[in-house]
């Protein structure tokens, strides 16, 4: 065995391939051809059902909702997502639980032997590991989240029974193109001939329908086959069942996750041949939560809202949600990657944020400097302070607020992860003191 611990494997994987991101499926297909378990996923009579989820924002929420629906139906399910917040194991879940280090190490070892001299990226290696673990566990359903784009992403190695595109907006332009038409074309690359393709973007670029037509996929669009409506503190879902007959669920509770993602997950669940009742859907919606997606935490007498929004479209959606929250003041702890349009993100959130505590992310080369972030805040005429780390910014934000204020933590998965790690550490220290 090359390494005995998961951290050692992951450190090695970070440097295995000369590029951290290299889109394309040729190398991956060559390795997968040497892994019989993965080849079985492409067999016409495979026993599991597969859903692939692409989109600029909302992918993780769609995965979590579909995963919860499968579990509520007493079906086993493997869910593959990225990135993780605290531990790599979060990326590979079986029946709602992260797999253990030993299982991942065994899968990594099997892939390492099969690849021989073929170089794989960190994400490609992890994708093959997830597929191996899911097939070895014999799960009924595989839910696969695209890492970047769709057409050339490692997840697109496997043909899905249902494909989903949650949203289409500008992000990762250096790989996907600088306009929504180009990005839509890449994301719609997960569509397959004769199989359902769901898109819940309310204004999809024409490229999505064009690719669906070229692929002869069965396209279901928001505002056409799929609709949802708010009503009296709840909402109504309209879509198609597996027989393609119109069906509805009414008086549903509003979920903690983005509604379009939830809508897409419900439609995908039905198209897999499942039945669903309003009462069962209601139970799922009331219980489902996902770390870092408008997650509310009470911390040192303050209400924290943790959200991984990391592009302008996500920031705009977050601002809309925050506008409905009751709060005296909203203070933002904000750190972001330098290659993001953080000026537009700050502008979107400025509608609901009163003061900014911007910070760097030491150890993350891609992170924007706090000086640049503070300048972007000042350019909008808003108040701000600059700190070196997320932990320092959060402490200062707590000190500067009072009961009834809320603190928003946003800008990146790394930003939210830093706060979650702090919370975990403090909780562990508190438990240790109590035990002592």
N, C-alpha and C positions, 0 to 999 in steps of 0.2 A: 504494500500500500504506500502511495506517495506521501500522504500526510495522515496524522492520527486525529487531528482536531479540525473542526469546521472553520474556525478563524484562519488557520494556516492554509487550508484549501482556498478560501475566499481571497486571501492576500495574494496567493499564487495566480488565481484566475484573473486578477486585476492587471497582471502584467503578461499573461499568456499570449495575447494577440496584440499586434503592433498598434491597432486602433481600438479605442474604447467602444466605438460604434462603427460598424461596417454593414450596411444594409445589403441584403442579398441572401439567397437560399441555396446556392450551389454547394458550398462547403458543408452546410448543415445536412443537405440531402445525402451527401456521400457518407457522412457519419451515421445518419439515421438508417441507411440501408444495411448497416452492420449490426443493428439492434432489432432483433425479431419482435420484441414487445411493441416498439414504435411502428414497425411495419404493419403489425396487426391492426393498428388504429386506422389504416387506410383500406382495410379489407372491406368488400361490399357488405358482408354479413357481420360486421363488428357488433358486439353486444352493448356497447355504451353509446350514449348520445352526446354530441359535442356542440357547444355554443362558443363562438369567437366574438369578442366585443372590442370594437375600435372606437375612436372618438378623441377629440381634443380634450374635453373635460367630461367628467361623469362616468368614466369607465368603471372605476372601483366601486362606485355606488350601485351600478347596474349588476356587477358581479355579486356583491354582497346580498342584494335583493333576490336575485335568482338562486343563489346558494341557500338562502333562508327558505324560499318556496320549496325547493327540492327536499330539504330536511323536514319541513312541515308535512310533506307528502310521504315521509318515511323512505326516501330514496337516498342512497349513498351518493356523495358528490365530492369531486376534487376541484379545487379552485386555485388558479395560478394568477397572481397579481404582481405588480411592481410599481414603484420601488417599495421598499419596506421602511418602517419608521424606526424601530429599535433593533430588531433582530431579523436576520436573513430568513429564518424559518417562517416568518409571516407570509412570505411569498407563495408558499406551497402548503395549502390546507387540505385535509381530508376530513370530511364530515364536520367542518367548522373549526377544526383544531390544527394548529401548525404541526408539521411533522417534526420528529426529533432529529438531533444532530447525526445520530448513527445512521438513520435511514438516508439522509442527504449524502453523507460521506460514502455510503455504499453505492449510491447512484452515481456520484462523481467518479468513483473508482471504475465503475463499469464503463462509463463514457470515455474516461481517459484511456482505457485499454482499447476500446473500439476505434477511437479516432486516429491512433498511431501518430503519424506526422502531420495530420490536418489541424490547423490552428483555428480555435473558436474564441469568440468574444465571451466576456463574463455573462452577458444575457443569453447568448446561444447555449452555453454550457448549462445554465440554470433552467432553460426551457426544456432541454432534453431530459434533465434530471426530473423535472416535474412530470413530464409525460411518462417516464419510466415508473415513477412511484405510483402514479394514478393507475396505470395498467396492471402493475403488480398487486395493487390493492383491490383490483376488480371493481372499481366504482361504477355506478350506473350512469353518472353524468360527469362530463368534463366541461368546466367553464374556464376559458382562456382569455386573459386580457392582453391585448396588443401592447407591446412596449413603445413602439414608435412607428407612426404611419399605419401600415397595414399590408400593402401589397408585398413588400420586401422584408417584413418583420418575421422573426423566427417563428412566432406563433402560427403564421400563415403556412407553415409546413404541412399542417393537418387540415383536411377538408371538413368544415363544420356542417352540421345539420341545419343550424340556424346561424346567421351572421347579423350582428347589430352594429350600427354606427350611432353613437349617442349625440355627438355634436361636432361641428366643423368650424374651426376658427384659426386665426393666425397663431402658430407656435411651431418651433423647430423648423423655421423657414429654410435654414441652410441645408436641410435634408429633404423637405417636402415641397418646397416652392414658396413663393412670396404672395400667393393669392388663394382665395378659397376654392376656386375651380381646380387648381393643381392639388391642393391638400385633400379636397373631396375625392379626387381621382385615386389618390394613394390609399385613403381609408376604405373606399369602396372596393379595393382590391381583395378584401376578404370575402366578397360575394362569390357564390358558387352556382353553377348551372342547375336549374330545376329546383333550387332550394330557397326557402324564405330568406329575405334580406330586409331587415327592419332599420329605418332611419327616423329618429325622433327630433332631428333638427327642424325647427319650424320654417326655416328658409334655406333649404339645402341648395348648394350650387347645382347647376345642370349636369355637371360631371357625374354626380351620384346616379341619376337616372340613366345617363348614357352608359355607364359601366354596367349597370344592372341589365340594360337591354343587350349589350354586347355579350354578357355572360349568360343571358337567358335565365337570370335569377327572378324570383317572384318578389317584387319590391312592394313593401308596405310602408306608407309614408304617414308622418304626423299631419293631421289636417285632412287626410283622405281616408285611409282604412283605420287609422288610429287617432283617437281624440281623447282629450281630458278637459274637465271643466271644474272650476272652483264653485262651491255653493255652501253658504251657511256654515262656515268653519270646517267644512270637509271638502270632498271632491268626488267626481264620478269618472270612471274609466270606461271607454268604448273601444272595442277592437273586434278581432275575429277569433273564433275557437279553432280547433284543429281541423274541423270540417269546412272552415272558411265561412262560417255563418256568423252574422253580427251578434255580439254579446256585450253585456254591460255589468258593471259593479257600481252600486250607488252608495252614498252616505259613508264613504271611506274616511278614516282619520288621516290627517296630513302627516306624512312621514318626516323623520329628521333628515332624510337624504333628498337630493334634488329630484323633483317630481318627474322630469322627462326620463331620467335614468330608471326610476321605479316603473314608469309606464312601459318602457321598452322591455324590462325584465318580465313583467306580467305577460306581455304579448309573446315573448320568446318561450316562456313556460307553457303557455297554452299550445303553441305551435309544435312543441315537442310531443304533443299527444296527451297532455295532462288535463285533468279536470280541476276546477277551482270553484269554491263557493265564496260568497261575500264574507261570511263569518270567518272562514280560514284566512282569507286575504287580510281582513281587519286585524286578526291576531298577529300576523306577520308584521304588518305595518306599525303596529303599536310597540313592537319589541325590537325592531331592527335599528341598529346604530353602527357607525363605522368610525374608528378613531381618526381624528383630524378632519372630519367633515362636519363643520359647524358643531363640533363637540363642545359641550358645556362642562366646565369644571369649577368647583368652588375652591379657591386657593387663598389662604391667609386673609379671609374675610372679603375676598373680591370674586366677582364672577368673571371667569376666563372663557373666551370663545376661541377654540383652536381650529384653524382651517388651512388646508394645504394649498389654497388658491395660489397659482404661480404663473398666471398669464392674464392679460387684460380681460378676456371674456369671463374667466373664473372670478376675477375681482369684481367685475360688474354684477355678476349673479350674486356674489356674496354681499355686496352693498344693498341689493334689493332685499335680501333676507334680513340683514341687520336693521333695515329701516322699520321692520315690523316688531323688533324687540323693544321692550320697555327698559329704558336706561336713562340716568341723569346725564352722564357723559360717557363717551367712548374713547378710549386711549388705545393706540395701535403700537404693538411691538412688531417691527417689520424688518426682515432681512430677506434678500432675494439674490438670484443669480444675475451676473452682469450681462449675460446674453439675452435676458428677458427685457421686454418693453416696460421697465419699472415705472417710467414716467406716467404712462397710461394707467398702470395699476394703481399708483398713488392717486391719480386724478379721479378714478372711479370710486375709490374708497373714501376720498375726501368728502363725499356727500354725507357720510355718516360718522367720520372720525373727527374728533375735536383736537387732539394732540398726538404727536408722533414721537416714538422712541425708536429711532432707527439704529441698526447695529450691523456689525460684520459677522462673518462665519469663519473663524480661524480654522485653518486646516482644509478649507474647501477652496481650491484655486479658482473655481468659476464664480465665486461669490462677489457681489458688488461691494465696493468700499462704503463705509458709513458716511464718508464725506460727500460722495456723489448722491447718496440717498437723501441726505439732509439738504443738499442744494435743490433737489427735485421737490422736496416738501416746501422749501422757502419760495420756490418759483410759483407756487400756487397760493402764496400768502398765508400759509398755515404755520403753526408753532411746532417746533421739533427740538429734540435733543439727540446727541450722538453718543453711542456707547460701543465698546469693543466687542462685546459678546451678547448673545441672547439672554443669558442668565443675568448679566448686569442690567440690561435694559428692562427685564421683567421686574427685578428688584426695585429699580427706580420708579417704574410705573406703579407698582403696588404702593410705594411710599408717597407718591404724588396724588393718589386717588383716595376716595372714601366710600363708605357703604352706599350702594345705589349706582356706583359707576361700574362699567364693564371694560375689560381689557381684551382686545382682539390680538391674537398671535397669528400672523399670516405671512405669505410671501414665498414659502418653499417647504417641501417636505423636511428639509434640514432644520428649518426654523421651528416647526412644530415638534420634530423629534427631540430637539434640545430641551424643550419644556417638558415633554413627556418623560424624558430621562431624568430631569430634575425632580419631577413629581414622584417617580418610582424610587429614586434615591432617598428622598425625604420620608416617603412611606416606609421604606425598608429600615431607615434609622429609627423611626417612631416605633415600629414593631419590635426592633431590637431592644430599645429602652424599656418597652412594656414587658418583654420576656425576661429582661434582667431584673 
